[in-house]
Amino acid sequence: MAKFKSKKQNIAIDMTPMVDLAFLLITFFMLTVKFRAPEAVEVQLPSSIADTPLPAQDILMISVSKDGRVFFGVDSKHVRLSILEKIKERYGYEFTEKEVRTFSVLAEVGVPFEQLKSYLSYGELERKAIDKRASIPIDSTNNQLKDWLLFARYSNPRLRIAIRADEEAPYLVIARVIETLKDQKVHRFNLITTLEAQPKS
Amino acid sequence: MAAEVGGDGGAPKKGKKQGKGRKPKKRPRIDMTPMVDLGFLLLTFFVLTTTMSTPNTMPVVVPPKIEKEEDVEVPKISETKVITLLVGAKRVYYYTGIEKPELRTTDFSPKTGIRKVLLERRSEVESRHGKDEMIVIIKMLDEARYKDFVDILDEMAIIQQKKYALVDITPEEKDLVEEYKKSINPS
């Protein structure tokens, strides 16, 4: 028994370099990875053959859920803050410091301006519950998406507009969104899709 | 799979024991397997999350809004160049020409669907007017879903159709589709 054990000891592999390498790579990926902020709405993207990757910066995202609710998001904290500033100016809402901080990390917002303050004062769980039913109004009488767009583009004119809609979203809602973009003289935008193999012609 | 960790590490504690005890040469041994497991698990996780989070985009250009009707000169196009697609839910109704349209229908299936129709129309237009003369007019029906919209734009990209326009549907065309649906399915 003792003899057997000593033999086993001889073939032990020194794993230290491997562990070193693994942790080096982990560190590298941890530092380079850019987590997407949790999105307010889950979207099943349609597929297309388009293979242009979405630019990493200056993205203004309009999301449309399966049941046709509209959400708005920008990728930069700086722009978010200045949008909130504009909302304050325009609608006269006062936000506490905590609410401003909450807003500055939100990837997407989908509540009417009237509810924005109370939405921001809630905790994360309540906000999630609201996200399941709220939407930015886009009717012709009360088109708040227009204001969101206006404020965002005022803060950063270089924003590229992307539409992230569920494949089952009704086209009528998409048409309203496109109409709103046209009103703002935006005639160029991107539809976010997943990649599908190009058919052989 | 045990691995050794540095010879006299943790010496002060063991030193005492060593002084007292019987096994002076035995080194502390740490089993690194769980650590390696965890390490590679995390590694896999980060590798996957970094490569997966690059969505693709499809660029779209829409015509500017007409503010005053009289300001805009309606471009005159030969109706033999045009094909109009009325896109519904997973279904495309199409007609050629402008006067007395005769509606037909197809779907998005890759070989027999709208692509075939478009390519046929294109070769027809090409023999008459020359290359790249076909104009596709896309009108979305109210029943359409976002997927249908992406699919039809995708078809344009696949057949490399440059000349296409997204136009609002007229009530007449809506009626046309309704009538057509009734004629197929009278119930």
Interface residues (C-beta under 8 A of the other chain):
Chain A: A12 I13 D14 M15 T16 M18 V19 A22 F23 L25 I26 F29 M30 T32 V33 K34 F35 R36 L45 P46 S47 S48 I49 A50 D51 T52 P53 L54 V64 A162 R164 A165 D166 E167 E168 A169 P170 Y171 L172 I174 A175 I178 L181 K182 D183 K185 H187 R188 F189 N190 L191 I192 T193 T194 L195 E196 Q198 P199 S201
Chain B: M1 A2 A3 E4 V5 M32 M35 V36 G39 F40 L42 L43 F46 V47 T49 T50 S53 T54 P55 N56 T57 M58 P59 V60 V61 V62 P63 P64 K65 P110 M140 L141 D142 E143 A144 R145 Y146 K147 D148 F149 V150 D151 L153 D154 A157 I158 I159
